[in-house]
Amino acid sequence: MGRGKSWLVMLFGVVQRRGPPDESGARWPAATKSNKLDWVRGAMLSVRRGAVKAAVYIHLAWATWERAPLLIGELERGIHRSVITTCEELKAKVIAIGSTDDHIHLLVQLPSPLSVADLARRAKGASAHLVTHTLAIGSSFKWQSGYGSVSISPRHLAQITHYIANQRQHHANNTTLPLLEQTQQPTNPQQS
């Protein structure tokens, strides 16, 4: 037997001896091939769940439909609150949020089970729903399709947080960072 096969046989032996009580109350039931595999899968999943420690920081940006300048005053504050609430529900830690009249920036620490696409979809959907059903009833507010996202190194968090907090000044002074201003992924990777 090869080394890998011996390991699997030994692993199954351990799993067999550590099985749950069977119907008669016996502590170590005879294992079948299927319950051996179930125990191995379960053990591997619980090890994976317990061992995951991730620090993934993502900057997202997305724009209003046709870049309409709608993100001002109470509408802007309400959208920010909605995005923050959605992030909290998804266990994504909001580090910074900011916007200009026509687009929003978000910096989050992403939990390992959550994808960037799911976060963007839920945050955009919840905030658009809030606007059309609560803040500006009857309006046809919507976001553009897509979003831009960039991973951020932990050592750059303070710089990006400052950048997001001062969005309006950066746009007024033409000191924006092009990579962070993309509100859609480029169709040609050479464009970025």
MDAnalysis code that builds the backbone (N, CA, C; Angstrom):
import MDAnalysis as mda
import numpy as np

u = mda.Universe.empty(576, n_residues=192, atom_resindex=np.repeat(np.arange(192), 3), trajectory=True)
u.add_TopologyAttr("name", ["N", "CA", "C"] * 192)
u.add_TopologyAttr("resid", np.arange(1, 193))
u.add_TopologyAttr("resname", ["MET", "GLY", "ARG", "GLY", "LYS", "SER", "TRP", "LEU", "VAL", "MET", "LEU", "PHE", "GLY", "VAL", "VAL", "GLN", "ARG", "ARG", "GLY", "PRO", "PRO", "ASP", "GLU", "SER", "GLY", "ALA", "ARG", "TRP", "PRO", "ALA", "ALA", "THR", "LYS", "SER", "ASN", "LYS", "LEU", "ASP", "TRP", "VAL", "ARG", "GLY", "ALA", "MET", "LEU", "SER", "VAL", "ARG", "ARG", "GLY", "ALA", "VAL", "LYS", "ALA", "ALA", "VAL", "TYR", "ILE", "HIS", "LEU", "ALA", "TRP", "ALA", "THR", "TRP", "GLU", "ARG", "ALA", "PRO", "LEU", "LEU", "ILE", "GLY", "GLU", "LEU", "GLU", "ARG", "GLY", "ILE", "HIS", "ARG", "SER", "VAL", "ILE", "THR", "THR", "CYS", "GLU", "GLU", "LEU", "LYS", "ALA", "LYS", "VAL", "ILE", "ALA", "ILE", "GLY", "SER", "THR", "ASP", "ASP", "HIS", "ILE", "HIS", "LEU", "LEU", "VAL", "GLN", "LEU", "PRO", "SER", "PRO", "LEU", "SER", "VAL", "ALA", "ASP", "LEU", "ALA", "ARG", "ARG", "ALA", "LYS", "GLY", "ALA", "SER", "ALA", "HIS", "LEU", "VAL", "THR", "HIS", "THR", "LEU", "ALA", "ILE", "GLY", "SER", "SER", "PHE", "LYS", "TRP", "GLN", "SER", "GLY", "TYR", "GLY", "SER", "VAL", "SER", "ILE", "SER", "PRO", "ARG", "HIS", "LEU", "ALA", "GLN", "ILE", "THR", "HIS", "TYR", "ILE", "ALA", "ASN", "GLN", "ARG", "GLN", "HIS", "HIS", "ALA", "ASN", "ASN", "THR", "THR", "LEU", "PRO", "LEU", "LEU", "GLU", "GLN", "THR", "GLN", "GLN", "PRO", "THR", "ASN", "PRO", "GLN", "GLN", "SER"])
u.atoms.positions = np.array([
    [0.830, -1.184, 0.000],
    [0.000, 0.000, 0.000],
    [0.871, 1.243, 0.000],
    [0.457, 2.267, -0.753],
    [1.199, 3.524, -0.785],
    [1.006, 4.289, 0.512],
    [1.803, 5.238, 0.729],
    [1.751, 6.023, 1.972],
    [0.399, 6.715, 2.159],
    [-0.156, 7.306, 1.086],
    [-1.446, 7.982, 1.179],
    [-2.572, 7.039, 1.551],
    [-2.563, 5.828, 0.986],
    [-3.618, 4.864, 1.303],
    [-3.508, 4.407, 2.747],
    [-2.323, 4.183, 3.236],
    [-2.133, 3.776, 4.632],
    [-2.675, 4.856, 5.554],
    [-2.420, 6.099, 5.226],
    [-2.887, 7.212, 6.039],
    [-4.406, 7.224, 6.104],
    [-5.056, 7.008, 4.929],
    [-6.511, 7.006, 4.912],
    [-7.065, 5.858, 5.735],
    [-6.455, 4.675, 5.640],
    [-6.920, 3.538, 6.425],
    [-6.760, 3.848, 7.906],
    [-5.633, 4.416, 8.279],
    [-5.401, 4.761, 9.667],
    [-6.403, 5.844, 10.109],
    [-6.654, 6.828, 9.264],
    [-7.604, 7.875, 9.593],
    [-8.988, 7.293, 9.790],
    [-9.397, 6.379, 8.900],
    [-10.706, 5.770, 9.057],
    [-10.770, 4.956, 10.335],
    [-9.687, 4.296, 10.708],
    [-9.659, 3.537, 11.953],
    [-9.895, 4.441, 13.150],
    [-9.272, 5.597, 13.168],
    [-9.467, 6.552, 14.259],
    [-10.917, 7.018, 14.278],
    [-11.443, 7.337, 13.111],
    [-12.829, 7.795, 13.031],
    [-13.768, 6.710, 13.520],
    [-13.488, 5.445, 13.155],
    [-14.342, 4.339, 13.573],
    [-14.372, 4.238, 15.102],
    [-13.257, 4.356, 15.745],
    [-13.210, 4.212, 17.193],
    [-13.807, 5.419, 17.910],
    [-13.952, 6.531, 17.238],
    [-14.491, 7.724, 17.881],
    [-15.914, 8.037, 17.439],
    [-16.592, 7.084, 16.917],
    [-17.953, 7.292, 16.442],
    [-18.928, 7.533, 17.582],
    [-20.134, 7.999, 17.265],
    [-21.143, 8.253, 18.296],
    [-21.776, 6.939, 18.751],
    [-22.496, 6.934, 19.859],
    [-23.193, 5.719, 20.278],
    [-24.196, 5.291, 19.217],
    [-24.347, 3.955, 19.050],
    [-25.341, 3.476, 18.085],
    [-26.689, 3.299, 18.788],
    [-27.659, 2.673, 18.102],
    [-29.010, 2.533, 18.642],
    [-29.030, 1.748, 19.947],
    [-28.127, 0.773, 20.110],
    [-28.121, -0.041, 21.321],
    [-27.394, 0.650, 22.471],
    [-26.773, 1.787, 22.215],
    [-26.058, 2.513, 23.249],
    [-24.572, 2.210, 23.279],
    [-24.122, 1.314, 22.413],
    [-22.692, 0.997, 22.372],
    [-21.920, 2.233, 21.928],
    [-20.827, 2.497, 22.591],
    [-20.086, 3.730, 22.325],
    [-19.326, 3.688, 21.009],
    [-18.784, 2.593, 20.607],
    [-17.969, 2.541, 19.399],
    [-18.585, 1.563, 18.409],
    [-19.553, 2.016, 17.620],
    [-20.206, 1.102, 16.670],
    [-19.269, 0.729, 15.528],
    [-19.614, -0.363, 14.882],
    [-18.867, -0.738, 13.680],
    [-19.137, 0.326, 12.635],
    [-18.095, 0.776, 11.986],
    [-18.241, 1.853, 11.010],
    [-18.462, 1.281, 9.625],
    [-19.284, 1.953, 8.869],
    [-19.448, 1.617, 7.467],
    [-18.638, 2.609, 6.660],
    [-18.431, 2.300, 5.391],
    [-17.650, 3.208, 4.553],
    [-18.308, 4.585, 4.499],
    [-19.642, 4.639, 4.410],
    [-20.296, 5.946, 4.274],
    [-20.197, 6.766, 5.562],
    [-20.382, 6.123, 6.760],
    [-20.299, 6.969, 7.944],
    [-18.863, 7.330, 8.276],
    [-17.896, 6.522, 7.839],
    [-16.490, 6.916, 7.987],
    [-16.241, 8.204, 7.207],
    [-16.719, 8.241, 5.972],
    [-16.529, 9.442, 5.148],
    [-17.244, 10.640, 5.753],
    [-18.464, 10.433, 6.292],
    [-19.188, 11.533, 6.916],
    [-18.419, 12.087, 8.102],
    [-17.862, 11.211, 8.909],
    [-17.094, 11.676, 10.058],
    [-15.845, 12.414, 9.623],
    [-15.182, 11.919, 8.598],
    [-13.981, 12.605, 8.101],
    [-14.359, 13.975, 7.564],
    [-15.417, 14.038, 6.759],
    [-15.857, 15.333, 6.227],
    [-16.219, 16.289, 7.366],
    [-16.962, 15.809, 8.345],
    [-17.352, 16.645, 9.471],
    [-16.154, 17.149, 10.247],
    [-15.189, 16.263, 10.487],
    [-13.986, 16.672, 11.209],
    [-13.214, 17.713, 10.417],
    [-13.111, 17.520, 9.099],
    [-12.372, 18.474, 8.269],
    [-13.084, 19.822, 8.242],
    [-14.407, 19.802, 8.167],
    [-15.146, 21.063, 8.142],
    [-15.006, 21.800, 9.462],
    [-15.095, 21.086, 10.590],
    [-14.991, 21.788, 11.858],
    [-13.579, 22.319, 12.072],
    [-12.572, 21.632, 11.588],
    [-11.205, 22.153, 11.685],
    [-11.096, 23.411, 10.840],
    [-11.647, 23.377, 9.629],
    [-11.594, 24.560, 8.765],
    [-12.316, 25.732, 9.412],
    [-13.497, 25.497, 9.957],
    [-14.258, 26.591, 10.558],
    [-13.522, 27.180, 11.759],
    [-12.936, 26.331, 12.562],
    [-12.268, 26.809, 13.752],
    [-10.935, 27.478, 13.471],
    [-10.318, 27.158, 12.350],
    [-8.972, 27.646, 12.082],
    [-8.936, 28.904, 11.218],
    [-10.070, 29.358, 10.715],
    [-10.072, 30.489, 9.798],
    [-9.881, 31.790, 10.564],
    [-8.859, 32.504, 10.204],
    [-8.628, 33.857, 10.735],
    [-8.165, 34.674, 9.541],
    [-9.011, 35.551, 9.088],
    [-8.699, 36.308, 7.886],
    [-8.798, 37.800, 8.154],
    [-7.937, 38.541, 7.506],
    [-7.987, 39.999, 7.552],
    [-7.948, 40.477, 6.108],
    [-9.114, 40.511, 5.487],
    [-9.231, 40.909, 4.097],
    [-9.922, 42.268, 4.059],
    [-9.214, 43.256, 3.573],
    [-9.749, 44.616, 3.494],
    [-10.056, 44.947, 2.043],
    [-11.266, 45.426, 1.810],
    [-11.722, 45.709, 0.448],
    [-12.257, 47.133, 0.373],
    [-11.841, 47.834, -0.674],
    [-12.413, 49.144, -0.991],
    [-13.384, 48.911, -2.139],
    [-14.611, 49.398, -1.989],
    [-15.617, 49.310, -3.048],
    [-16.073, 50.705, -3.427],
    [-16.436, 50.868, -4.671],
    [-17.019, 52.127, -5.147],
    [-18.095, 51.787, -6.173],
    [-19.209, 52.495, -6.098],
    [-20.252, 52.335, -7.110],
    [-20.972, 53.662, -7.272],
    [-21.615, 53.834, -8.414],
    [-22.189, 55.128, -8.776],
    [-23.702, 55.058, -8.944],
    [-24.307, 56.230, -8.864],
    [-25.736, 56.340, -9.141],
    [-25.965, 56.083, -10.630],
    [-27.195, 55.759, -10.947],
    [-27.563, 55.511, -12.339],
    [-27.276, 56.750, -13.176],
    [-26.550, 56.589, -14.242],
    [-26.159, 57.658, -15.158],
    [-25.432, 58.801, -14.441],
    [-24.799, 58.464, -13.332],
    [-24.032, 59.436, -12.538],
    [-24.868, 60.652, -12.131],
    [-26.137, 60.424, -11.857],
    [-27.008, 61.514, -11.401],
    [-26.514, 62.019, -10.046],
    [-26.401, 63.345, -9.873],
    [-25.879, 63.924, -8.623],
    [-26.934, 63.941, -7.508],
    [-27.227, 62.769, -6.945],
    [-28.313, 62.639, -5.975],
    [-27.862, 62.446, -4.535],
    [-26.589, 62.180, -4.321],
    [-26.113, 61.846, -2.969],
    [-25.754, 63.106, -2.193],
    [-26.799, 63.759, -1.705],
    [-26.619, 64.989, -0.930],
    [-27.580, 64.969, 0.251],
    [-27.227, 65.698, 1.291],
    [-28.108, 65.906, 2.436],
    [-28.607, 64.640, 3.089],
    [-29.884, 64.634, 3.410],
    [-30.498, 63.512, 4.124],
    [-30.456, 62.225, 3.317],
    [-30.551, 62.322, 1.995],
    [-30.481, 61.130, 1.150],
    [-29.116, 60.458, 1.299],
    [-28.054, 61.252, 1.276],
    [-26.698, 60.715, 1.443],
    [-26.545, 60.070, 2.822],
    [-26.986, 60.736, 3.864],
    [-26.867, 60.201, 5.226],
    [-27.675, 58.907, 5.375],
    [-28.868, 58.881, 4.811],
    [-29.699, 57.675, 4.876],
    [-29.069, 56.502, 4.147],
    [-28.489, 56.770, 2.993],
    [-27.817, 55.708, 2.230],
    [-26.614, 55.189, 3.010],
    [-25.838, 56.081, 3.602],
    [-24.694, 55.650, 4.411],
    [-25.159, 54.757, 5.563],
    [-26.221, 55.170, 6.275],
    [-26.744, 54.361, 7.377],
    [-27.191, 52.986, 6.885],
    [-27.850, 52.948, 5.730],
    [-28.326, 51.687, 5.174],
    [-27.164, 50.765, 4.819],
    [-26.138, 51.304, 4.194],
    [-24.970, 50.495, 3.818],
    [-24.273, 49.969, 5.082],
    [-24.121, 50.810, 6.084],
    [-23.482, 50.391, 7.339],
    [-24.292, 49.283, 8.008],
    [-25.606, 49.447, 8.062],
    [-26.475, 48.434, 8.668],
    [-26.370, 47.112, 7.921],
    [-26.380, 47.163, 6.605],
    [-26.247, 45.945, 5.802],
    [-24.912, 45.271, 6.073],
    [-23.842, 46.033, 6.137],
    [-22.527, 45.471, 6.434],
    [-22.521, 44.805, 7.806],
    [-23.113, 45.448, 8.795],
    [-23.177, 44.867, 10.138],
    [-23.944, 43.557, 10.129],
    [-25.048, 43.510, 9.396],
    [-25.832, 42.269, 9.296],
    [-25.010, 41.147, 8.667],
    [-24.128, 41.495, 7.746],
    [-23.294, 40.510, 7.055],
    [-21.972, 40.256, 7.776],
    [-21.788, 40.876, 8.930],
    [-20.563, 40.739, 9.737],
    [-19.327, 41.312, 9.058],
    [-19.535, 42.282, 8.174],
    [-18.429, 42.999, 7.541],
    [-18.195, 44.268, 8.358],
    [-16.977, 44.468, 8.803],
    [-16.660, 45.625, 9.636],
    [-16.410, 46.847, 8.753],
    [-17.229, 47.876, 8.916],
    [-17.057, 49.107, 8.147],
    [-15.925, 49.918, 8.768],
    [-14.939, 50.231, 7.948],
    [-13.816, 51.043, 8.393],
    [-14.027, 52.491, 7.971],
    [-14.556, 52.693, 6.771],
    [-14.829, 54.053, 6.290],
    [-15.924, 54.007, 5.232],
    [-16.704, 55.084, 5.199],
    [-17.709, 55.258, 4.150],
    [-17.746, 56.739, 3.809],
    [-17.867, 57.048, 2.545],
    [-17.930, 58.433, 2.100],
    [-18.462, 58.489, 0.678],
    [-18.836, 59.682, 0.263],
    [-19.380, 59.798, -1.088],
    [-19.223, 61.210, -1.620],
    [-19.463, 61.304, -2.907],
    [-19.618, 62.590, -3.573],
    [-21.055, 62.608, -4.075],
    [-21.407, 63.565, -4.893],
    [-22.789, 63.668, -5.364],
    [-23.253, 62.460, -6.165],
    [-22.323, 61.749, -6.827],
    [-22.758, 60.694, -7.744],
    [-22.155, 59.312, -7.502],
    [-21.323, 59.132, -6.482],
    [-20.820, 57.796, -6.182],
    [-20.420, 57.670, -4.722],
    [-20.302, 56.415, -4.293],
    [-20.037, 56.107, -2.892],
    [-18.779, 55.249, -2.785],
    [-18.034, 55.450, -1.701],
    [-16.842, 54.652, -1.392],
    [-17.078, 53.936, -0.072],
    [-16.611, 52.698, 0.017],
    [-16.766, 51.898, 1.217],
    [-15.492, 51.097, 1.439],
    [-14.967, 51.141, 2.656],
    [-13.807, 50.329, 3.033],
    [-14.258, 49.415, 4.156],
    [-14.127, 48.089, 3.942],
    [-14.589, 47.109, 4.918],
    [-13.543, 46.034, 5.161],
    [-13.665, 45.425, 6.332],
    [-12.948, 44.181, 6.584],
    [-13.963, 43.085, 6.310],
    [-13.666, 42.270, 5.338],
    [-14.601, 41.253, 4.861],
    [-14.447, 39.966, 5.660],
    [-15.545, 39.422, 6.207],
    [-15.430, 38.127, 6.881],
    [-15.203, 37.017, 5.846],
    [-14.564, 35.953, 6.246],
    [-14.172, 34.923, 5.282],
    [-15.322, 34.283, 4.506],
    [-16.511, 34.067, 5.080],
    [-17.543, 33.422, 4.261],
    [-18.266, 34.349, 3.277],
    [-18.007, 35.644, 3.338],
    [-18.738, 36.611, 2.519],
    [-17.920, 37.014, 1.291],
    [-18.535, 36.958, 0.126],
    [-17.844, 37.386, -1.091],
    [-18.054, 38.883, -1.315],
    [-17.147, 39.479, -2.052],
    [-17.263, 40.898, -2.405],
    [-18.554, 41.125, -3.188],
    [-18.856, 40.228, -4.107],
    [-20.061, 40.364, -4.937],
    [-21.327, 40.361, -4.084],
    [-21.395, 39.463, -3.089],
    [-22.578, 39.425, -2.223],
    [-22.696, 40.695, -1.391],
    [-21.584, 41.181, -0.873],
    [-21.614, 42.416, -0.095],
    [-22.108, 43.578, -0.955],
    [-21.556, 43.731, -2.138],
    [-21.955, 44.830, -3.022],
    [-23.429, 44.722, -3.409],
    [-23.865, 43.530, -3.760],
    [-25.254, 43.323, -4.168],
    [-26.214, 43.684, -3.031],
    [-25.919, 43.209, -1.829],
    [-26.805, 43.456, -0.693],
    [-26.792, 44.928, -0.275],
    [-25.613, 45.551, -0.241],
    [-25.521, 46.961, 0.170],
    [-26.224, 47.864, -0.838],
    [-26.003, 47.610, -2.123],
    [-26.661, 48.422, -3.151],
    [-28.168, 48.203, -3.133],
    [-28.592, 46.953, -3.020],
    [-30.018, 46.640, -3.024],
    [-30.760, 47.237, -1.847],
    [-30.196, 47.089, -0.648],
    [-30.861, 47.613, 0.552],
    [-30.944, 49.137, 0.524],
    [-29.883, 49.798, 0.067],
    [-29.901, 51.265, 0.056],
    [-30.846, 51.803, -1.022],
    [-30.893, 51.165, -2.177],
    [-31.830, 51.598, -3.223],
    [-33.274, 51.388, -2.755],
    [-33.517, 50.275, -2.087],
    [-34.863, 49.999, -1.566],
    [-35.259, 51.051, -0.526],
    [-34.335, 51.400, 0.353],
    [-34.602, 52.427, 1.352],
    [-34.985, 53.759, 0.701],
    [-34.244, 54.161, -0.316],
    [-34.525, 55.437, -0.975],
    [-35.899, 55.420, -1.629],
    [-36.181, 54.377, -2.398],
    [-37.435, 54.360, -3.160],
    [-38.671, 54.089, -2.306],
    [-38.496, 53.486, -1.120],
    [-39.650, 53.152, -0.294],
    [-39.768, 53.973, 0.993],
    [-38.725, 54.735, 1.340],
    [-38.781, 55.488, 2.596],
    [-38.317, 56.932, 2.438],
    [-37.115, 57.123, 1.927],
    [-36.533, 58.471, 1.887],
    [-37.081, 59.348, 0.770],
    [-37.339, 58.766, -0.367],
    [-37.864, 59.534, -1.504],
    [-38.930, 58.682, -2.197],
    [-40.026, 58.495, -1.498],
    [-41.099, 57.616, -1.989],
    [-41.532, 58.047, -3.383],
    [-41.628, 57.067, -4.258],
    [-42.057, 57.334, -5.629],
    [-40.924, 57.686, -6.571],
    [-39.726, 57.890, -6.043],
    [-38.595, 58.205, -6.922],
    [-38.135, 56.925, -7.631],
    [-37.384, 57.103, -8.661],
    [-36.869, 55.938, -9.389],
    [-35.360, 55.816, -9.166],
    [-34.930, 55.993, -7.927],
    [-33.513, 55.914, -7.602],
    [-32.993, 54.508, -7.866],
    [-31.832, 54.440, -8.492],
    [-31.140, 53.162, -8.629],
    [-29.662, 53.412, -8.846],
    [-28.893, 52.354, -8.562],
    [-27.453, 52.384, -8.765],
    [-27.121, 51.870, -10.151],
    [-25.972, 52.248, -10.658],
    [-25.492, 51.657, -11.902],
    [-25.269, 50.169, -11.666],
    [-25.213, 49.402, -12.735],
    [-24.859, 47.999, -12.560],
    [-23.351, 47.930, -12.317],
    [-22.930, 46.970, -11.543],
    [-21.514, 46.777, -11.276],
    [-20.972, 47.651, -10.165],
    [-19.698, 47.496, -9.910],
    [-18.987, 48.233, -8.868],
    [-17.500, 48.036, -9.115],
    [-16.702, 48.849, -8.481],
    [-15.257, 48.657, -8.520],
    [-14.799, 48.164, -7.157],
    [-13.840, 47.266, -7.131],
    [-13.316, 46.794, -5.846],
    [-11.812, 46.582, -5.948],
    [-11.139, 46.892, -4.854],
    [-9.685, 46.766, -4.771],
    [-9.359, 46.245, -3.386],
    [-8.472, 45.264, -3.290],
    [-8.028, 44.829, -1.965],
    [-7.026, 45.843, -1.431],
    [-7.040, 46.041, -0.122],
    [-6.205, 47.047, 0.524],
    [-5.309, 46.366, 1.560],
    [-4.040, 46.714, 1.544],
    [-3.097, 46.207, 2.529],
    [-3.387, 46.848, 3.888],
    [-3.260, 46.097, 4.976],
    [-3.496, 46.683, 6.303],
    [-2.644, 47.934, 6.565],
    [-1.447, 47.999, 6.006],
    [-0.599, 49.167, 6.255],
    [-1.102, 50.431, 5.553],
    [-2.055, 50.297, 4.617],
    [-2.604, 51.455, 3.913],
    [-3.995, 51.857, 4.407],
    [-4.489, 51.215, 5.447],
    [-5.851, 51.494, 5.919],
    [-6.042, 52.949, 6.325],
    [-5.102, 53.514, 7.044],
    [-5.239, 54.915, 7.489],
    [-5.285, 55.864, 6.294],
    [-4.429, 55.626, 5.315],
    [-4.393, 56.480, 4.122],
    [-5.703, 56.391, 3.342],
    [-6.225, 55.197, 3.161],
    [-7.475, 55.013, 2.400],
    [-8.662, 55.565, 3.198],
    [-8.647, 55.376, 4.501],
    [-9.708, 55.938, 5.345],
    [-9.751, 57.457, 5.210],
    [-8.596, 58.096, 5.252],
    [-8.509, 59.550, 5.085],
    [-9.006, 59.961, 3.695],
    [-8.617, 59.205, 2.692],
    [-9.044, 59.498, 1.320],
    [-10.577, 59.453, 1.213],
    [-11.187, 58.417, 1.790],
    [-12.645, 58.274, 1.722],
    [-13.337, 59.390, 2.501],
    [-12.807, 59.735, 3.657],
    [-13.417, 60.788, 4.486],
    [-13.382, 62.153, 3.810],
    [-12.451, 62.337, 2.887],
    [-12.288, 63.643, 2.226],
    [-12.608, 63.582, 0.734],
    [-13.600, 62.791, 0.371],
    [-13.967, 62.620, -1.030],
    [-14.298, 63.927, -1.739],
    [-15.123, 64.714, -1.138],
    [-15.550, 65.957, -1.801],
    [-14.358, 66.874, -2.060],
    [-13.428, 66.970, -1.106],
    [-12.240, 67.809, -1.295],
    [-11.340, 67.237, -2.399],
    [-11.170, 65.936, -2.410],
    [-10.332, 65.326, -3.453],
    [-10.904, 65.603, -4.847],
    [-12.204, 65.525, -4.976],
    [-12.817, 65.791, -6.280],
    [-12.743, 67.268, -6.630],
    [-12.933, 68.130, -5.656],
    [-12.848, 69.579, -5.911],
    [-11.428, 69.998, -6.297],
    [-10.434, 69.373, -5.679],
    [-9.022, 69.726, -5.939],
    [-8.372, 68.867, -7.019],
    [-9.147, 67.970, -7.610],
    [-8.635, 67.061, -8.641],
    [-7.428, 66.247, -8.135],
    [-7.543, 65.733, -6.899],
    [-6.485, 64.913, -6.308],
    [-6.983, 63.487, -6.047],
    [-7.837, 62.989, -6.914],
    [-8.385, 61.645, -6.737],
    [-7.350, 60.588, -7.119],
    [-7.544, 59.393, -6.595],
    [-6.714, 58.244, -6.943],
    [-7.499, 57.404, -7.949],
    [-7.059, 57.371, -9.205],
    [-7.845, 56.707, -10.258],
    [-8.241, 55.259, -9.940],
    [-7.364, 54.490, -9.326],
    [-7.685, 53.105, -9.022],
    [-8.882, 52.995, -8.078],
    [-8.987, 53.921, -7.138],
    [-10.087, 53.882, -6.172],
    [-11.358, 54.540, -6.691],
    [-11.258, 55.221, -7.800],
    [-12.437, 55.895, -8.362],
    [-13.164, 55.044, -9.399],
    [-12.632, 53.880, -9.723],
    [-13.313, 53.012, -10.687],
    [-14.578, 52.465, -10.049],
    [-15.695, 52.706, -10.690],
    [-16.968, 52.234, -10.164],
    [-17.478, 51.020, -10.921],
    [-16.678, 50.520, -11.819],
    [-16.955, 49.261, -12.505],
    [-15.617, 48.622, -12.807],
    [-15.600, 47.301, -12.812],
    [-14.372, 46.607, -13.176],
    [-14.117, 46.853, -14.653],
    [-12.869, 47.138, -15.038],
    [-12.578, 47.334, -16.456],
    [-12.786, 46.036, -17.226],
    [-13.325, 46.148, -18.441],
    [-13.526, 44.949, -19.257],
    [-12.201, 44.469, -19.816],
    [-11.237, 45.356, -19.944],
    [-9.914, 45.008, -20.407],
    [-8.938, 45.218, -19.243],
    [-8.305, 44.142, -18.718],
    [-7.405, 44.301, -17.568],
    [-6.278, 45.300, -17.806],
    [-5.931, 45.577, -19.042],
    [-4.870, 46.529, -19.337],
    [-5.286, 47.966, -19.039],
    [-6.613, 48.207, -18.874],
    [-7.116, 49.554, -18.603],
    [-6.815, 50.016, -17.187],
    [-6.595, 49.087, -16.262],
    [-6.405, 49.472, -14.855],
    [-5.005, 49.802, -14.529],
])
